[in-house]
Amino acid sequence: MLKSEATDIKSFPVLFDFGCIDEIRGIYNTLKNREAIDTFSEIDTNEHKQIDRIVFDHLGIGSSDGLHIIDTLKNMIVKRIVKAKT
């Protein structure tokens, strides 16, 4: 998405009201002083899983589809790592 043209992403809302601000603040407070870790490891942290659940629930994405999305993301990361090394 980072390389998308503005017209490509015009239909995507910029702001979502997830309706769970206290939970999001709790995640933020947990992470704000934590040292950054690599992307592949981050995906499996409890905080990232909480964020995924919030987003998937909000978008109406079921658990099996959510797992498929996460697996696809992991595969894309591995492909980029391999490509970067070659």
N, CA, C and O atoms as a Maestro MAE file, in Angstrom:
{
 s_m_m2io_version
 :::
 2.0.0
}

f_m_ct {
 s_m_title
 :::
 protein
 m_atom[344] {
  # First column is atom index #
  i_m_mmod_type
  r_m_x_coord
  r_m_y_coord
  r_m_z_coord
  i_m_residue_number
  s_m_chain_name
  s_m_pdb_residue_name
  s_m_pdb_atom_name
  i_m_atomic_number
  :::
  1 25 0.813 -1.193 0.000 1 A "MET " " N  " 7
  2 3 0.000 0.000 0.000 1 A "MET " " CA " 6
  3 2 0.857 1.258 0.000 1 A "MET " " C  " 6
  4 15 0.425 2.308 -0.476 1 A "MET " " O  " 8
  5 25 2.062 1.155 0.529 2 A "LEU " " N  " 7
  6 3 2.880 2.351 0.622 2 A "LEU " " CA " 6
  7 2 3.206 2.925 -0.747 2 A "LEU " " C  " 6
  8 15 3.427 4.128 -0.880 2 A "LEU " " O  " 8
  9 25 3.239 2.070 -1.768 3 A "LYS " " N  " 7
  10 3 3.575 2.546 -3.100 3 A "LYS " " CA " 6
  11 2 2.333 2.852 -3.931 3 A "LYS " " C  " 6
  12 15 2.454 3.200 -5.105 3 A "LYS " " O  " 8
  13 25 1.162 2.732 -3.357 4 A "SER " " N  " 7
  14 3 -0.076 3.000 -4.082 4 A "SER " " CA " 6
  15 2 -0.211 4.483 -4.391 4 A "SER " " C  " 6
  16 15 0.260 5.343 -3.648 4 A "SER " " O  " 8
  17 25 -0.853 4.743 -5.483 5 A "GLU " " N  " 7
  18 3 -1.174 6.121 -5.831 5 A "GLU " " CA " 6
  19 2 -2.336 6.579 -4.968 5 A "GLU " " C  " 6
  20 15 -3.130 5.759 -4.506 5 A "GLU " " O  " 8
  21 25 -2.439 7.864 -4.752 6 A "ALA " " N  " 7
  22 3 -3.525 8.420 -3.946 6 A "ALA " " CA " 6
  23 2 -4.888 8.006 -4.502 6 A "ALA " " C  " 6
  24 15 -5.819 7.745 -3.740 6 A "ALA " " O  " 8
  25 25 -5.000 7.946 -5.816 7 A "THR " " N  " 7
  26 3 -6.284 7.559 -6.408 7 A "THR " " CA " 6
  27 2 -6.603 6.093 -6.137 7 A "THR " " C  " 6
  28 15 -7.773 5.719 -6.070 7 A "THR " " O  " 8
  29 25 -5.578 5.262 -5.982 8 A "ASP " " N  " 7
  30 3 -5.792 3.841 -5.699 8 A "ASP " " CA " 6
  31 2 -6.375 3.617 -4.313 8 A "ASP " " C  " 6
  32 15 -7.147 2.680 -4.109 8 A "ASP " " O  " 8
  33 25 -6.015 4.463 -3.365 9 A "ILE " " N  " 7
  34 3 -6.446 4.259 -1.984 9 A "ILE " " CA " 6
  35 2 -7.505 5.266 -1.536 9 A "ILE " " C  " 6
  36 15 -7.859 5.315 -0.358 9 A "ILE " " O  " 8
  37 25 -8.010 6.069 -2.478 10 A "LYS " " N  " 7
  38 3 -8.979 7.103 -2.136 10 A "LYS " " CA " 6
  39 2 -10.206 6.522 -1.430 10 A "LYS " " C  " 6
  40 15 -10.774 7.172 -0.552 10 A "LYS " " O  " 8
  41 25 -10.618 5.321 -1.796 11 A "SER " " N  " 7
  42 3 -11.840 4.742 -1.242 11 A "SER " " CA " 6
  43 2 -11.638 4.134 0.146 11 A "SER " " C  " 6
  44 15 -12.615 3.732 0.777 11 A "SER " " O  " 8
  45 25 -10.410 4.056 0.634 12 A "PHE " " N  " 7
  46 3 -10.151 3.500 1.960 12 A "PHE " " CA " 6
  47 2 -10.288 4.589 3.024 12 A "PHE " " C  " 6
  48 15 -9.696 5.660 2.894 12 A "PHE " " O  " 8
  49 25 -11.062 4.320 4.071 13 A "PRO " " N  " 7
  50 3 -11.166 5.314 5.146 13 A "PRO " " CA " 6
  51 2 -9.815 5.495 5.841 13 A "PRO " " C  " 6
  52 15 -9.059 4.538 6.010 13 A "PRO " " O  " 8
  53 25 -9.533 6.702 6.231 14 A "VAL " " N  " 7
  54 3 -8.278 6.988 6.913 14 A "VAL " " CA " 6
  55 2 -8.414 6.759 8.416 14 A "VAL " " C  " 6
  56 15 -7.437 6.436 9.092 14 A "VAL " " O  " 8
  57 25 -9.602 6.922 8.921 15 A "LEU " " N  " 7
  58 3 -9.836 6.823 10.355 15 A "LEU " " CA " 6
  59 2 -10.906 5.771 10.625 15 A "LEU " " C  " 6
  60 15 -11.979 5.795 10.022 15 A "LEU " " O  " 8
  61 25 -10.606 4.856 11.529 16 A "PHE " " N  " 7
  62 3 -11.571 3.851 11.946 16 A "PHE " " CA " 6
  63 2 -11.879 4.058 13.419 16 A "PHE " " C  " 6
  64 15 -10.970 4.292 14.217 16 A "PHE " " O  " 8
  65 25 -13.133 3.975 13.783 17 A "ASP " " N  " 7
  66 3 -13.527 4.003 15.192 17 A "ASP " " CA " 6
  67 2 -13.735 2.560 15.625 17 A "ASP " " C  " 6
  68 15 -14.790 1.971 15.386 17 A "ASP " " O  " 8
  69 25 -12.718 2.004 16.261 18 A "PHE " " N  " 7
  70 3 -12.767 0.600 16.658 18 A "PHE " " CA " 6
  71 2 -13.631 0.381 17.899 18 A "PHE " " C  " 6
  72 15 -13.989 -0.755 18.212 18 A "PHE " " O  " 8
  73 25 -13.965 1.452 18.602 19 A "GLY " " N  " 7
  74 3 -14.852 1.352 19.745 19 A "GLY " " CA " 6
  75 2 -14.250 0.688 20.972 19 A "GLY " " C  " 6
  76 15 -14.985 0.238 21.851 19 A "GLY " " O  " 8
  77 25 -12.942 0.621 21.046 20 A "CYS " " N  " 7
  78 3 -12.293 -0.006 22.213 20 A "CYS " " CA " 6
  79 2 -11.036 0.787 22.581 20 A "CYS " " C  " 6
  80 15 -9.944 0.228 22.682 20 A "CYS " " O  " 8
  81 25 -11.203 2.069 22.774 21 A "ILE " " N  " 7
  82 3 -10.073 2.972 23.009 21 A "ILE " " CA " 6
  83 2 -9.252 2.569 24.224 21 A "ILE " " C  " 6
  84 15 -8.030 2.718 24.214 21 A "ILE " " O  " 8
  85 25 -9.898 2.058 25.276 22 A "ASP " " N  " 7
  86 3 -9.144 1.659 26.469 22 A "ASP " " CA " 6
  87 2 -8.220 0.479 26.173 22 A "ASP " " C  " 6
  88 15 -7.085 0.439 26.648 22 A "ASP " " O  " 8
  89 25 -8.704 -0.468 25.399 23 A "GLU " " N  " 7
  90 3 -7.868 -1.614 25.030 23 A "GLU " " CA " 6
  91 2 -6.705 -1.167 24.147 23 A "GLU " " C  " 6
  92 15 -5.577 -1.630 24.318 23 A "GLU " " O  " 8
  93 25 -6.979 -0.274 23.210 24 A "ILE " " N  " 7
  94 3 -5.923 0.240 22.328 24 A "ILE " " CA " 6
  95 2 -4.897 1.027 23.132 24 A "ILE " " C  " 6
  96 15 -3.694 0.896 22.903 24 A "ILE " " O  " 8
  97 25 -5.361 1.841 24.070 25 A "ARG " " N  " 7
  98 3 -4.418 2.573 24.935 25 A "ARG " " CA " 6
  99 2 -3.570 1.613 25.755 25 A "ARG " " C  " 6
  100 15 -2.377 1.849 25.945 25 A "ARG " " O  " 8
  101 25 -4.168 0.539 26.241 26 A "GLY " " N  " 7
  102 3 -3.411 -0.454 27.000 26 A "GLY " " CA " 6
  103 2 -2.303 -1.081 26.165 26 A "GLY " " C  " 6
  104 15 -1.184 -1.267 26.644 26 A "GLY " " O  " 8
  105 25 -2.618 -1.404 24.925 27 A "ILE " " N  " 7
  106 3 -1.607 -1.958 24.019 27 A "ILE " " CA " 6
  107 2 -0.508 -0.922 23.781 27 A "ILE " " C  " 6
  108 15 0.681 -1.238 23.831 27 A "ILE " " O  " 8
  109 25 -0.917 0.306 23.524 28 A "TYR " " N  " 7
  110 3 0.058 1.382 23.311 28 A "TYR " " CA " 6
  111 2 0.968 1.532 24.523 28 A "TYR " " C  " 6
  112 15 2.187 1.619 24.375 28 A "TYR " " O  " 8
  113 25 0.393 1.564 25.711 29 A "ASN " " N  " 7
  114 3 1.188 1.731 26.926 29 A "ASN " " CA " 6
  115 2 2.157 0.577 27.134 29 A "ASN " " C  " 6
  116 15 3.245 0.771 27.677 29 A "ASN " " O  " 8
  117 25 1.778 -0.609 26.712 30 A "THR " " N  " 7
  118 3 2.672 -1.761 26.798 30 A "THR " " CA " 6
  119 2 3.836 -1.623 25.829 30 A "THR " " C  " 6
  120 15 4.968 -1.988 26.147 30 A "THR " " O  " 8
  121 25 3.552 -1.097 24.652 31 A "LEU " " N  " 7
  122 3 4.560 -1.060 23.584 31 A "LEU " " CA " 6
  123 2 5.410 0.203 23.534 31 A "LEU " " C  " 6
  124 15 6.501 0.186 22.963 31 A "LEU " " O  " 8
  125 25 4.934 1.292 24.117 32 A "LYS " " N  " 7
  126 3 5.600 2.577 23.887 32 A "LYS " " CA " 6
  127 2 7.057 2.618 24.325 32 A "LYS " " C  " 6
  128 15 7.838 3.384 23.762 32 A "LYS " " O  " 8
  129 25 7.438 1.833 25.292 33 A "ASN " " N  " 7
  130 3 8.831 1.839 25.743 33 A "ASN " " CA " 6
  131 2 9.571 0.549 25.395 33 A "ASN " " C  " 6
  132 15 10.730 0.370 25.770 33 A "ASN " " O  " 8
  133 25 8.893 -0.349 24.677 34 A "ARG " " N  " 7
  134 3 9.534 -1.602 24.300 34 A "ARG " " CA " 6
  135 2 10.458 -1.374 23.117 34 A "ARG " " C  " 6
  136 15 10.145 -0.609 22.204 34 A "ARG " " O  " 8
  137 25 11.575 -2.032 23.144 35 A "GLU " " N  " 7
  138 3 12.523 -1.937 22.040 35 A "GLU " " CA " 6
  139 2 11.935 -2.623 20.812 35 A "GLU " " C  " 6
  140 15 11.269 -3.652 20.925 35 A "GLU " " O  " 8
  141 25 12.184 -2.051 19.652 36 A "ALA " " N  " 7
  142 3 11.672 -2.615 18.406 36 A "ALA " " CA " 6
  143 2 12.281 -3.994 18.155 36 A "ALA " " C  " 6
  144 15 13.446 -4.246 18.462 36 A "ALA " " O  " 8
  145 25 11.460 -4.876 17.588 37 A "ILE " " N  " 7
  146 3 11.940 -6.202 17.210 37 A "ILE " " CA " 6
  147 2 11.667 -6.400 15.727 37 A "ILE " " C  " 6
  148 15 10.930 -5.626 15.116 37 A "ILE " " O  " 8
  149 25 12.260 -7.435 15.151 38 A "ASP " " N  " 7
  150 3 12.084 -7.639 13.718 38 A "ASP " " CA " 6
  151 2 10.621 -7.952 13.393 38 A "ASP " " C  " 6
  152 15 9.884 -8.487 14.220 38 A "ASP " " O  " 8
  153 25 10.234 -7.612 12.197 39 A "THR " " N  " 7
  154 3 8.841 -7.709 11.767 39 A "THR " " CA " 6
  155 2 8.292 -9.115 11.916 39 A "THR " " C  " 6
  156 15 7.168 -9.294 12.386 39 A "THR " " O  " 8
  157 25 9.062 -10.108 11.524 40 A "PHE " " N  " 7
  158 3 8.584 -11.488 11.575 40 A "PHE " " CA " 6
  159 2 8.294 -11.917 13.011 40 A "PHE " " C  " 6
  160 15 7.307 -12.610 13.258 40 A "PHE " " O  " 8
  161 25 9.132 -11.517 13.953 41 A "SER " " N  " 7
  162 3 8.898 -11.834 15.365 41 A "SER " " CA " 6
  163 2 7.722 -11.041 15.921 41 A "SER " " C  " 6
  164 15 6.956 -11.545 16.742 41 A "SER " " O  " 8
  165 25 7.586 -9.810 15.471 42 A "GLU " " N  " 7
  166 3 6.514 -8.937 15.964 42 A "GLU " " CA " 6
  167 2 5.130 -9.526 15.699 42 A "GLU " " C  " 6
  168 15 4.223 -9.380 16.519 42 A "GLU " " O  " 8
  169 25 4.971 -10.181 14.571 43 A "ILE " " N  " 7
  170 3 3.676 -10.735 14.196 43 A "ILE " " CA " 6
  171 2 3.138 -11.692 15.253 43 A "ILE " " C  " 6
  172 15 1.925 -11.798 15.433 43 A "ILE " " O  " 8
  173 25 4.017 -12.381 15.943 44 A "ASP " " N  " 7
  174 3 3.600 -13.395 16.914 44 A "ASP " " CA " 6
  175 2 3.540 -12.896 18.353 44 A "ASP " " C  " 6
  176 15 3.306 -13.690 19.264 44 A "ASP " " O  " 8
  177 25 3.746 -11.600 18.579 45 A "THR " " N  " 7
  178 3 3.654 -11.086 19.949 45 A "THR " " CA " 6
  179 2 2.195 -10.990 20.375 45 A "THR " " C  " 6
  180 15 1.301 -10.880 19.536 45 A "THR " " O  " 8
  181 25 1.961 -11.032 21.669 46 A "ASN " " N  " 7
  182 3 0.597 -10.909 22.191 46 A "ASN " " CA " 6
  183 2 -0.041 -9.591 21.770 46 A "ASN " " C  " 6
  184 15 -1.224 -9.547 21.432 46 A "ASN " " O  " 8
  185 25 0.746 -8.519 21.792 47 A "GLU " " N  " 7
  186 3 0.214 -7.210 21.435 47 A "GLU " " CA " 6
  187 2 -0.241 -7.177 19.968 47 A "GLU " " C  " 6
  188 15 -1.298 -6.634 19.646 47 A "GLU " " O  " 8
  189 25 0.568 -7.762 19.098 48 A "HIS " " N  " 7
  190 3 0.202 -7.775 17.684 48 A "HIS " " CA " 6
  191 2 -1.047 -8.623 17.462 48 A "HIS " " C  " 6
  192 15 -1.903 -8.275 16.649 48 A "HIS " " O  " 8
  193 25 -1.145 -9.724 18.180 49 A "LYS " " N  " 7
  194 3 -2.339 -10.572 18.076 49 A "LYS " " CA " 6
  195 2 -3.575 -9.824 18.568 49 A "LYS " " C  " 6
  196 15 -4.659 -9.987 18.006 49 A "LYS " " O  " 8
  197 25 -3.424 -9.008 19.609 50 A "GLN " " N  " 7
  198 3 -4.542 -8.196 20.082 50 A "GLN " " CA " 6
  199 2 -4.966 -7.190 19.016 50 A "GLN " " C  " 6
  200 15 -6.156 -7.008 18.759 50 A "GLN " " O  " 8
  201 25 -3.981 -6.541 18.400 51 A "ILE " " N  " 7
  202 3 -4.275 -5.569 17.345 51 A "ILE " " CA " 6
  203 2 -4.973 -6.256 16.173 51 A "ILE " " C  " 6
  204 15 -5.963 -5.746 15.648 51 A "ILE " " O  " 8
  205 25 -4.454 -7.415 15.765 52 A "ASP " " N  " 7
  206 3 -5.092 -8.166 14.681 52 A "ASP " " CA " 6
  207 2 -6.545 -8.485 15.026 52 A "ASP " " C  " 6
  208 15 -7.426 -8.325 14.182 52 A "ASP " " O  " 8
  209 25 -6.804 -8.929 16.244 53 A "ARG " " N  " 7
  210 3 -8.162 -9.284 16.654 53 A "ARG " " CA " 6
  211 2 -9.078 -8.072 16.581 53 A "ARG " " C  " 6
  212 15 -10.203 -8.168 16.091 53 A "ARG " " O  " 8
  213 25 -8.594 -6.923 17.072 54 A "ILE " " N  " 7
  214 3 -9.392 -5.695 17.029 54 A "ILE " " CA " 6
  215 2 -9.744 -5.334 15.584 54 A "ILE " " C  " 6
  216 15 -10.901 -5.045 15.278 54 A "ILE " " O  " 8
  217 25 -8.757 -5.351 14.707 55 A "VAL " " N  " 7
  218 3 -8.976 -4.971 13.312 55 A "VAL " " CA " 6
  219 2 -9.860 -5.998 12.605 55 A "VAL " " C  " 6
  220 15 -10.807 -5.624 11.914 55 A "VAL " " O  " 8
  221 25 -9.564 -7.282 12.770 56 A "PHE " " N  " 7
  222 3 -10.356 -8.310 12.103 56 A "PHE " " CA " 6
  223 2 -11.807 -8.283 12.578 56 A "PHE " " C  " 6
  224 15 -12.726 -8.417 11.770 56 A "PHE " " O  " 8
  225 25 -12.019 -8.113 13.878 57 A "ASP " " N  " 7
  226 3 -13.385 -8.024 14.399 57 A "ASP " " CA " 6
  227 2 -14.115 -6.828 13.796 57 A "ASP " " C  " 6
  228 15 -15.270 -6.936 13.384 57 A "ASP " " O  " 8
  229 25 -13.433 -5.697 13.750 58 A "HIS " " N  " 7
  230 3 -14.044 -4.480 13.214 58 A "HIS " " CA " 6
  231 2 -14.425 -4.647 11.741 58 A "HIS " " C  " 6
  232 15 -15.470 -4.164 11.305 58 A "HIS " " O  " 8
  233 25 -13.577 -5.328 10.987 59 A "LEU " " N  " 7
  234 3 -13.821 -5.511 9.556 59 A "LEU " " CA " 6
  235 2 -14.679 -6.733 9.250 59 A "LEU " " C  " 6
  236 15 -15.008 -6.991 8.092 59 A "LEU " " O  " 8
  237 25 -15.044 -7.491 10.294 60 A "GLY " " N  " 7
  238 3 -15.875 -8.679 10.095 60 A "GLY " " CA " 6
  239 2 -15.135 -9.839 9.463 60 A "GLY " " C  " 6
  240 15 -15.725 -10.639 8.737 60 A "GLY " " O  " 8
  241 25 -13.851 -9.932 9.735 61 A "ILE " " N  " 7
  242 3 -13.026 -11.008 9.181 61 A "ILE " " CA " 6
  243 2 -12.982 -12.136 10.200 61 A "ILE " " C  " 6
  244 15 -12.576 -11.927 11.343 61 A "ILE " " O  " 8
  245 25 -13.399 -13.328 9.793 62 A "GLY " " N  " 7
  246 3 -13.426 -14.488 10.670 62 A "GLY " " CA " 6
  247 2 -12.039 -14.990 11.007 62 A "GLY " " C  " 6
  248 15 -11.048 -14.576 10.405 62 A "GLY " " O  " 8
  249 25 -11.980 -15.889 11.978 63 A "SER " " N  " 7
  250 3 -10.669 -16.359 12.460 63 A "SER " " CA " 6
  251 2 -9.904 -17.135 11.392 63 A "SER " " C  " 6
  252 15 -8.687 -16.982 11.291 63 A "SER " " O  " 8
  253 25 -10.576 -17.962 10.594 64 A "SER " " N  " 7
  254 3 -9.838 -18.714 9.569 64 A "SER " " CA " 6
  255 2 -9.306 -17.780 8.485 64 A "SER " " C  " 6
  256 15 -8.186 -17.961 8.008 64 A "SER " " O  " 8
  257 25 -10.101 -16.782 8.092 65 A "ASP " " N  " 7
  258 3 -9.613 -15.801 7.115 65 A "ASP " " CA " 6
  259 2 -8.493 -14.960 7.721 65 A "ASP " " C  " 6
  260 15 -7.525 -14.624 7.039 65 A "ASP " " O  " 8
  261 25 -8.625 -14.623 8.997 66 A "GLY " " N  " 7
  262 3 -7.573 -13.870 9.679 66 A "GLY " " CA " 6
  263 2 -6.260 -14.632 9.698 66 A "GLY " " C  " 6
  264 15 -5.196 -14.063 9.455 66 A "GLY " " O  " 8
  265 25 -6.343 -15.926 9.989 67 A "LEU " " N  " 7
  266 3 -5.124 -16.759 9.984 67 A "LEU " " CA " 6
  267 2 -4.518 -16.820 8.582 67 A "LEU " " C  " 6
  268 15 -3.296 -16.819 8.427 67 A "LEU " " O  " 8
  269 25 -5.361 -16.873 7.581 68 A "HIS " " N  " 7
  270 3 -4.874 -16.885 6.200 68 A "HIS " " CA " 6
  271 2 -4.154 -15.574 5.870 68 A "HIS " " C  " 6
  272 15 -3.106 -15.583 5.224 68 A "HIS " " O  " 8
  273 25 -4.713 -14.463 6.310 69 A "ILE " " N  " 7
  274 3 -4.083 -13.153 6.087 69 A "ILE " " CA " 6
  275 2 -2.721 -13.096 6.770 69 A "ILE " " C  " 6
  276 15 -1.746 -12.638 6.174 69 A "ILE " " O  " 8
  277 25 -2.650 -13.558 8.012 70 A "ILE " " N  " 7
  278 3 -1.390 -13.550 8.757 70 A "ILE " " CA " 6
  279 2 -0.359 -14.452 8.084 70 A "ILE " " C  " 6
  280 15 0.804 -14.070 7.954 70 A "ILE " " O  " 8
  281 25 -0.774 -15.650 7.652 71 A "ASP " " N  " 7
  282 3 0.144 -16.552 6.953 71 A "ASP " " CA " 6
  283 2 0.643 -15.938 5.648 71 A "ASP " " C  " 6
  284 15 1.813 -16.084 5.296 71 A "ASP " " O  " 8
  285 25 -0.242 -15.256 4.938 72 A "THR " " N  " 7
  286 3 0.154 -14.598 3.689 72 A "THR " " CA " 6
  287 2 1.171 -13.502 3.974 72 A "THR " " C  " 6
  288 15 2.154 -13.356 3.248 72 A "THR " " O  " 8
  289 25 0.934 -12.732 5.031 73 A "LEU " " N  " 7
  290 3 1.888 -11.688 5.423 73 A "LEU " " CA " 6
  291 2 3.253 -12.295 5.740 73 A "LEU " " C  " 6
  292 15 4.283 -11.790 5.293 73 A "LEU " " O  " 8
  293 25 3.255 -13.372 6.509 74 A "LYS " " N  " 7
  294 3 4.524 -14.035 6.849 74 A "LYS " " CA " 6
  295 2 5.239 -14.510 5.592 74 A "LYS " " C  " 6
  296 15 6.454 -14.348 5.470 74 A "LYS " " O  " 8
  297 25 4.497 -15.094 4.659 75 A "ASN " " N  " 7
  298 3 5.107 -15.559 3.410 75 A "ASN " " CA " 6
  299 2 5.692 -14.403 2.608 75 A "ASN " " C  " 6
  300 15 6.765 -14.539 2.020 75 A "ASN " " O  " 8
  301 25 5.001 -13.270 2.579 76 A "MET " " N  " 7
  302 3 5.516 -12.098 1.866 76 A "MET " " CA " 6
  303 2 6.807 -11.596 2.512 76 A "MET " " C  " 6
  304 15 7.739 -11.201 1.811 76 A "MET " " O  " 8
  305 25 6.864 -11.609 3.829 77 A "ILE " " N  " 7
  306 3 8.071 -11.164 4.535 77 A "ILE " " CA " 6
  307 2 9.237 -12.081 4.191 77 A "ILE " " C  " 6
  308 15 10.337 -11.614 3.895 77 A "ILE " " O  " 8
  309 25 8.994 -13.382 4.231 78 A "VAL " " N  " 7
  310 3 10.063 -14.345 3.915 78 A "VAL " " CA " 6
  311 2 10.543 -14.132 2.468 78 A "VAL " " C  " 6
  312 15 11.746 -14.144 2.209 78 A "VAL " " O  " 8
  313 25 9.615 -13.941 1.540 79 A "LYS " " N  " 7
  314 3 10.009 -13.715 0.149 79 A "LYS " " CA " 6
  315 2 10.858 -12.473 -0.006 79 A "LYS " " C  " 6
  316 15 11.826 -12.473 -0.765 79 A "LYS " " O  " 8
  317 25 10.503 -11.400 0.713 80 A "ARG " " N  " 7
  318 3 11.292 -10.161 0.640 80 A "ARG " " CA " 6
  319 2 12.669 -10.344 1.242 80 A "ARG " " C  " 6
  320 15 13.651 -9.807 0.728 80 A "ARG " " O  " 8
  321 25 12.751 -11.103 2.336 81 A "ILE " " N  " 7
  322 3 14.052 -11.366 2.954 81 A "ILE " " CA " 6
  323 2 14.936 -12.139 1.993 81 A "ILE " " C  " 6
  324 15 16.104 -11.799 1.807 81 A "ILE " " O  " 8
  325 25 14.379 -13.184 1.379 82 A "VAL " " N  " 7
  326 3 15.136 -13.989 0.425 82 A "VAL " " CA " 6
  327 2 15.560 -13.144 -0.780 82 A "VAL " " C  " 6
  328 15 16.701 -13.225 -1.234 82 A "VAL " " O  " 8
  329 25 14.644 -12.345 -1.283 83 A "LYS " " N  " 7
  330 3 14.960 -11.489 -2.438 83 A "LYS " " CA " 6
  331 2 16.053 -10.488 -2.095 83 A "LYS " " C  " 6
  332 15 16.913 -10.198 -2.926 83 A "LYS " " O  " 8
  333 25 16.026 -9.965 -0.889 84 A "ALA " " N  " 7
  334 3 17.037 -8.979 -0.477 84 A "ALA " " CA " 6
  335 2 18.433 -9.599 -0.388 84 A "ALA " " C  " 6
  336 15 19.441 -8.914 -0.558 84 A "ALA " " O  " 8
  337 25 18.474 -10.883 -0.123 85 A "LYS " " N  " 7
  338 3 19.774 -11.557 0.011 85 A "LYS " " CA " 6
  339 2 20.349 -11.964 -1.328 85 A "LYS " " C  " 6
  340 15 21.536 -12.278 -1.419 85 A "LYS " " O  " 8
  341 25 19.525 -11.967 -2.382 86 A "THR " " N  " 7
  342 3 20.017 -12.412 -3.690 86 A "THR " " CA " 6
  343 2 20.341 -11.254 -4.587 86 A "THR " " C  " 6
  344 15 20.767 -11.455 -5.725 86 A "THR " " O  " 8
  :::
 }
 m_bond[343] {
  # First column is bond index #
  i_m_from
  i_m_to
  i_m_order
  :::
  1 1 2 1
  2 2 3 1
  3 3 4 2
  4 3 5 1
  5 5 6 1
  6 6 7 1
  7 7 8 2
  8 7 9 1
  9 9 10 1
  10 10 11 1
  11 11 12 2
  12 11 13 1
  13 13 14 1
  14 14 15 1
  15 15 16 2
  16 15 17 1
  17 17 18 1
  18 18 19 1
  19 19 20 2
  20 19 21 1
  21 21 22 1
  22 22 23 1
  23 23 24 2
  24 23 25 1
  25 25 26 1
  26 26 27 1
  27 27 28 2
  28 27 29 1
  29 29 30 1
  30 30 31 1
  31 31 32 2
  32 31 33 1
  33 33 34 1
  34 34 35 1
  35 35 36 2
  36 35 37 1
  37 37 38 1
  38 38 39 1
  39 39 40 2
  40 39 41 1
  41 41 42 1
  42 42 43 1
  43 43 44 2
  44 43 45 1
  45 45 46 1
  46 46 47 1
  47 47 48 2
  48 47 49 1
  49 49 50 1
  50 50 51 1
  51 51 52 2
  52 51 53 1
  53 53 54 1
  54 54 55 1
  55 55 56 2
  56 55 57 1
  57 57 58 1
  58 58 59 1
  59 59 60 2
  60 59 61 1
  61 61 62 1
  62 62 63 1
  63 63 64 2
  64 63 65 1
  65 65 66 1
  66 66 67 1
  67 67 68 2
  68 67 69 1
  69 69 70 1
  70 70 71 1
  71 71 72 2
  72 71 73 1
  73 73 74 1
  74 74 75 1
  75 75 76 2
  76 75 77 1
  77 77 78 1
  78 78 79 1
  79 79 80 2
  80 79 81 1
  81 81 82 1
  82 82 83 1
  83 83 84 2
  84 83 85 1
  85 85 86 1
  86 86 87 1
  87 87 88 2
  88 87 89 1
  89 89 90 1
  90 90 91 1
  91 91 92 2
  92 91 93 1
  93 93 94 1
  94 94 95 1
  95 95 96 2
  96 95 97 1
  97 97 98 1
  98 98 99 1
  99 99 100 2
  100 99 101 1
  101 101 102 1
  102 102 103 1
  103 103 104 2
  104 103 105 1
  105 105 106 1
  106 106 107 1
  107 107 108 2
  108 107 109 1
  109 109 110 1
  110 110 111 1
  111 111 112 2
  112 111 113 1
  113 113 114 1
  114 114 115 1
  115 115 116 2
  116 115 117 1
  117 117 118 1
  118 118 119 1
  119 119 120 2
  120 119 121 1
  121 121 122 1
  122 122 123 1
  123 123 124 2
  124 123 125 1
  125 125 126 1
  126 126 127 1
  127 127 128 2
  128 127 129 1
  129 129 130 1
  130 130 131 1
  131 131 132 2
  132 131 133 1
  133 133 134 1
  134 134 135 1
  135 135 136 2
  136 135 137 1
  137 137 138 1
  138 138 139 1
  139 139 140 2
  140 139 141 1
  141 141 142 1
  142 142 143 1
  143 143 144 2
  144 143 145 1
  145 145 146 1
  146 146 147 1
  147 147 148 2
  148 147 149 1
  149 149 150 1
  150 150 151 1
  151 151 152 2
  152 151 153 1
  153 153 154 1
  154 154 155 1
  155 155 156 2
  156 155 157 1
  157 157 158 1
  158 158 159 1
  159 159 160 2
  160 159 161 1
  161 161 162 1
  162 162 163 1
  163 163 164 2
  164 163 165 1
  165 165 166 1
  166 166 167 1
  167 167 168 2
  168 167 169 1
  169 169 170 1
  170 170 171 1
  171 171 172 2
  172 171 173 1
  173 173 174 1
  174 174 175 1
  175 175 176 2
  176 175 177 1
  177 177 178 1
  178 178 179 1
  179 179 180 2
  180 179 181 1
  181 181 182 1
  182 182 183 1
  183 183 184 2
  184 183 185 1
  185 185 186 1
  186 186 187 1
  187 187 188 2
  188 187 189 1
  189 189 190 1
  190 190 191 1
  191 191 192 2
  192 191 193 1
  193 193 194 1
  194 194 195 1
  195 195 196 2
  196 195 197 1
  197 197 198 1
  198 198 199 1
  199 199 200 2
  200 199 201 1
  201 201 202 1
  202 202 203 1
  203 203 204 2
  204 203 205 1
  205 205 206 1
  206 206 207 1
  207 207 208 2
  208 207 209 1
  209 209 210 1
  210 210 211 1
  211 211 212 2
  212 211 213 1
  213 213 214 1
  214 214 215 1
  215 215 216 2
  216 215 217 1
  217 217 218 1
  218 218 219 1
  219 219 220 2
  220 219 221 1
  221 221 222 1
  222 222 223 1
  223 223 224 2
  224 223 225 1
  225 225 226 1
  226 226 227 1
  227 227 228 2
  228 227 229 1
  229 229 230 1
  230 230 231 1
  231 231 232 2
  232 231 233 1
  233 233 234 1
  234 234 235 1
  235 235 236 2
  236 235 237 1
  237 237 238 1
  238 238 239 1
  239 239 240 2
  240 239 241 1
  241 241 242 1
  242 242 243 1
  243 243 244 2
  244 243 245 1
  245 245 246 1
  246 246 247 1
  247 247 248 2
  248 247 249 1
  249 249 250 1
  250 250 251 1
  251 251 252 2
  252 251 253 1
  253 253 254 1
  254 254 255 1
  255 255 256 2
  256 255 257 1
  257 257 258 1
  258 258 259 1
  259 259 260 2
  260 259 261 1
  261 261 262 1
  262 262 263 1
  263 263 264 2
  264 263 265 1
  265 265 266 1
  266 266 267 1
  267 267 268 2
  268 267 269 1
  269 269 270 1
  270 270 271 1
  271 271 272 2
  272 271 273 1
  273 273 274 1
  274 274 275 1
  275 275 276 2
  276 275 277 1
  277 277 278 1
  278 278 279 1
  279 279 280 2
  280 279 281 1
  281 281 282 1
  282 282 283 1
  283 283 284 2
  284 283 285 1
  285 285 286 1
  286 286 287 1
  287 287 288 2
  288 287 289 1
  289 289 290 1
  290 290 291 1
  291 291 292 2
  292 291 293 1
  293 293 294 1
  294 294 295 1
  295 295 296 2
  296 295 297 1
  297 297 298 1
  298 298 299 1
  299 299 300 2
  300 299 301 1
  301 301 302 1
  302 302 303 1
  303 303 304 2
  304 303 305 1
  305 305 306 1
  306 306 307 1
  307 307 308 2
  308 307 309 1
  309 309 310 1
  310 310 311 1
  311 311 312 2
  312 311 313 1
  313 313 314 1
  314 314 315 1
  315 315 316 2
  316 315 317 1
  317 317 318 1
  318 318 319 1
  319 319 320 2
  320 319 321 1
  321 321 322 1
  322 322 323 1
  323 323 324 2
  324 323 325 1
  325 325 326 1
  326 326 327 1
  327 327 328 2
  328 327 329 1
  329 329 330 1
  330 330 331 1
  331 331 332 2
  332 331 333 1
  333 333 334 1
  334 334 335 1
  335 335 336 2
  336 335 337 1
  337 337 338 1
  338 338 339 1
  339 339 340 2
  340 339 341 1
  341 341 342 1
  342 342 343 1
  343 343 344 2
  :::
 }
}
